[in-house]
Amino acid sequence: MKKESISKTLGITQEELAGLLQVSRSQLSLYEIGKRNLPIHAKTKLSGMLQAIKNKTGKIADLSLESILSESDPENLITELIQANQYKQLIAEKKLKAAIIKNNKKISKSHLIDFLKNENFDSKLIRSLEDHSTQTLKTDLAKTILKLQIQKEVLQQEEKILKGYLKKKI
């Protein structure tokens, strides 16, 4: 095993590992890059930690998708992920509809103001209707709508992928 990946292999930060080994983070960092040794007590603790995460073959646990799914109920896991994905899609759809409605209202207000200007309505009334941030809001709303539309499409693709995994596992 490469020394520089010990903390990552254990799934914790260097700072957390250093605390567990009762050494400084810089001391651990130097050990991981091969420039310094650890005290014997720290090496003993580290050895125990690494032993604890070894799998049946004596290698550090394989964190591939297949190994993760084989250690759990893949059908249940994927079904839960699909349900979570569908919930996210509903939320994105709801936000998208709200943003489109808000955008349509801004457009309608802008058309109304243009009409009132052309019909020579009271300029004070027009100014009270005008929103100094109307153009900014239109741009921000357009960005929000685009972002939400992309998010929705990504979630739809994710759902297709998850359903593909579900078919493979059944």
Buried (B, 14 or more C-beta within 10 A) or exposed (E): EEEEEBBEBBEBEBEEBBBBBEBEBEBBBBBBEEEEEBEEEBEEBBEEBBEEEEEEEEEBBEEEEEEEBEEEEBEEBBBEBBEEBBEBBEBBBEBBEEBBEBBEEBEEBBEEBEEBEEEEEEEEEBEEBBEEEBEEBBEEBEEBBEBBBEBBEEBEEBBEEBBEBBEEEE
